[in-house]
Amino acid sequence: MSTLGQVTGLLQLVPVQRAGIGLLLAALGLPVVGVLIVGLDIMPVRFAMMHVALLGIAIGQLVGLDPVLCALVACGLAGAGVAPLARTADSLSGAMGLLMSLAIAAALLMLALSGVNANGAFALLWGSILAVRPVDLGVLGVLAVAVPALFIWRRRDLALLLHDRELALCSGVAVQRLMVLLLVLVAVAVAGAIRLTGALLVDALTLLPALAARRLGRSLGSITVWAIGIGAVVNAAGFLISLAWDLPPGPILVLAAGAFALAAHLIPERRTTSWRVPASPSAPSPH
Amino acid sequence: MDLDVVAGERVALTGTNGSGKTTLLRAVLGLHRQTSGEILVGGRGCRTAAEWAWRRRACAWIPQRPAAGRFPLLARELLASSGAPAEAARAAEQLGVDELADRPLSSLSGGQLQRMHLARAVGCVAAGAGVVLADEPTAALDFAGQEETAEVLSGLPVTLLVVTHDRAMAERCDRVLEMAAGRLREVR
């Protein structure tokens, strides 16, 4: 069978179709969340949320509820809980270390108490894109609508907050409330993406497109559009490659997104330099 | 320290580095934690979020070293944050930086950035701010720029509290105060 025939044949299968739809929905919401993570400089939060997600999964297994749903709730609560610490990236990173340690310790304790094999919970760290269920698509669908909608609705406030917290405060932005909302969104998005690539590879869907977009765009609006575009291209390309050559989708998605981010960091140096020359000869040049 | 500024008065604050001039302005805006004492603007203190929101609308701020920012912000977005984008854009035109409106702030020079923040402050005044807190607003400007900025600031119909070492700016103020070791001394 030809490669094209193999891809076409696989795309007839329901789990493969769900995975493809999941990745497309993810491309609409998750890279925008990555823009937030990069803009707020809160990389440790996303890592801490992976640990909190594991705690949620452990609680789900202990009480017999859906583990992914429990992970979503745990991450949402943790996101809201850490918001008061997010005055600076430094104050947040120390608290994140504490949260990570406590979450993983509590998760292991829960798993021991419930008598569940810890490997079952840890399996979710690697995820399985072909195991995406309709409820996971629902979560990704909500994120795909809610995240871009928030960006359109609060674009001015977000642009100011991501640029400079103090300027945002002095421009009437309700910084503390917005931070709670954003951290909950980041936490829920990380938990929601776990099913697609696993917690360990969630960066492929969130951070890597945002890092590439940060290099290519010159405002919050253009960076967001770039991130969504890159996310869609990378997800589609990575998924088709994995189907065509029967390779595991998670690592292929990460490698595709990583290659794009690397290329973006090599290409735009010339463009970046060009912004720094005066816009016109008539512009004042006090220095 | 005690400082009373009458509505509409223009006050220049001078003093050695580290004497607390910038801290004073930042404390008025709630950007610096206030450990004791009381700061009133228009007779109003700040305890609730709503009161801080009012204070920050009432006081336009020109920062000492405008942040280049962690994330790109276009100059026109900075002007729009004043609450009166059209007036801020007009001020930017008057200050000769209107053509830079579509550029990220990180690509502007220190002087251009300072002019943009001055234009934003003019927009804030048009949007209802009655106080301008300017922290060395002419520090990054050439001589002509210093004169121009002093002229624009002193011509605003507001209460002005300006930290400055610039003689052109100080001369346009009603009072000049010197700050040293947390105390204020009337110079003029």
Interface residues (C-beta under 8 A of the other chain):
Chain A: V38 G39 L40 D41 R156 A159 L160 L162 H163 D164 E166 L167 L169 C170 S171 G172 A174 Q176 R214 G217 R218 S219 L220 I223 W275 R276 A279 S280 S282 A283 P284 S285 P286 H287
Chain B: L29 G30 L31 A49 A53 R56 R57 W61 P63 A67 G69 R70 F71 P72 L73 L74 E77 L78 A80 S81 S82 G83 L95 G96 V97 E99 L100 D102 R103 P104 L105 S107 S109 G110 G111 Q112 R115 A140 L141 D142 G145
